[in-house]
Amino acid sequence: ICPPQCQDDGTTPLESFMPYVRKVNDITKGEVQKLQTIHGQERIDLVDCGSLFVKENDLEGTGSVNMQTVHVKKNLMPDFLHPNAKGQRLLAQCIFDCIDGS
């Protein structure tokens, strides 16, 4: 895992993939906003289901989250990046709820 997923010292693996996840999410959000401008907000939406996978105690407090130390729920993402069957069901339900308007 190290490199490329390393601390600044180049030899210590990161504690979390969340900095990378956040970067991809930010890029995706920007691209969705561009598409909304072109095609209309009523036609394109961004569904954020990420909080289902993050440990609650990492989200509590002042609202300031250190993305270097946020961890996902291992029972939903055993490799800390990809959802297992239970995680996929939760993700599917989150998307369905958005489509359904729940």
Backbone torsions as a table, in degrees:
resi	resn	phi	psi	omega
1	ILE	NA	-21.9	-177.2
2	CYS	-121.3	122.5	-12.4
3	PRO	-73.3	168.1	13.4
4	PRO	-97.7	-11.6	-177.2
5	GLN	-87.5	77.4	-173.8
6	CYS	-126.3	157.6	169.3
7	GLN	-66.4	176.7	-178.3
8	ASP	-60.6	-23.7	-178.7
9	ASP	-73.3	-12.3	176.6
10	GLY	82.9	-4.6	-177.9
11	THR	-125.0	-19.2	-177.5
12	THR	-96.2	122.0	179.0
13	PRO	-62.1	149.4	175.6
14	LEU	-63.0	150.4	175.4
15	GLU	-77.5	-19.6	-173.7
16	SER	-151.9	147.4	172.8
17	PHE	-85.2	-2.0	-173.1
18	MET	-57.4	-34.6	175.9
19	PRO	-59.3	-37.7	178.4
20	TYR	-71.9	-41.2	178.4
21	VAL	-61.4	-45.6	179.3
22	ARG	-60.0	-42.1	-179.5
23	LYS	-62.7	-46.3	178.2
24	VAL	-63.7	-42.7	179.2
25	ASN	-61.6	-41.3	179.4
26	ASP	-65.1	-41.7	177.6
27	ILE	-63.8	-44.4	179.5
28	THR	-60.5	-44.2	179.6
29	LYS	-59.5	-43.2	178.7
30	GLY	-62.9	-41.2	179.9
31	GLU	-69.3	-37.2	177.0
32	VAL	-64.1	-40.9	178.4
33	GLN	-62.0	-38.5	176.1
34	LYS	-62.5	-44.9	179.2
35	LEU	-64.4	-37.1	177.4
36	GLN	-63.4	-37.2	178.0
37	THR	-64.6	-40.1	-178.3
38	ILE	-76.1	-45.8	-169.8
39	HIS	-108.3	-5.6	179.5
40	GLY	98.0	138.7	-178.2
41	GLN	-65.6	-26.5	-178.3
42	GLU	-73.9	-13.5	-177.6
43	ARG	-99.1	-22.0	-174.8
44	ILE	-133.4	132.1	179.4
45	ASP	-136.9	157.0	176.9
46	LEU	-111.7	123.9	-179.4
47	VAL	-101.0	120.5	178.9
48	ASP	-102.5	103.4	179.4
49	CYS	-106.7	6.7	-174.2
50	GLY	-60.5	-32.5	-177.4
51	SER	-65.1	-19.9	176.9
52	LEU	-64.0	-26.0	-172.3
53	PHE	-103.0	-8.4	-177.2
54	VAL	-95.9	138.3	177.6
55	LYS	-59.6	132.2	-174.8
56	GLU	-56.6	-40.3	-176.9
57	ASN	-65.8	-18.6	176.5
58	ASP	-78.5	-15.7	-178.7
59	LEU	-102.1	-12.8	-176.9
60	GLU	-78.6	163.9	174.7
61	GLY	111.0	-137.5	-171.2
62	THR	-81.6	-5.7	-175.2
63	GLY	93.5	-7.9	176.6
64	SER	-91.6	115.9	-175.7
65	VAL	-112.0	128.5	174.6
66	ASN	-84.4	103.2	-174.5
67	MET	-66.0	-15.6	178.0
68	GLN	-70.9	-23.8	-174.2
69	THR	-118.4	1.9	177.4
70	VAL	-69.2	138.5	-179.9
71	HIS	-124.5	147.0	176.3
72	VAL	-87.1	163.6	178.3
73	LYS	-74.7	115.3	-176.2
74	LYS	-62.6	-28.2	179.8
75	ASN	-71.7	-13.5	176.9
76	LEU	-107.6	-26.0	179.6
77	MET	-137.2	81.8	-174.5
78	PRO	-58.1	-31.3	178.5
79	ASP	-94.7	8.2	179.4
80	PHE	67.5	13.9	-178.9
81	LEU	-139.8	-40.3	-175.4
82	HIS	-112.9	131.8	179.5
83	PRO	-70.1	140.9	173.6
84	ASN	-80.8	-170.2	-176.9
85	ALA	-58.6	-43.2	179.0
86	LYS	-64.4	-43.0	177.9
87	GLY	-64.3	-37.8	178.1
88	GLN	-65.9	-37.2	177.1
89	ARG	-64.4	-42.9	177.7
90	LEU	-62.8	-42.4	178.5
91	LEU	-62.8	-44.7	178.5
92	ALA	-61.5	-41.9	179.6
93	GLN	-64.9	-39.6	178.5
94	CYS	-61.0	-45.1	179.4
95	ILE	-66.5	-43.8	178.8
96	PHE	-59.4	-44.2	-179.9
97	ASP	-59.2	-37.8	179.0
98	CYS	-67.3	-45.0	179.4
99	ILE	-63.2	-41.8	-177.4
100	ASP	-75.3	-16.7	-179.0
101	GLY	85.0	15.5	-178.4
102	SER	-74.6	NA	NA
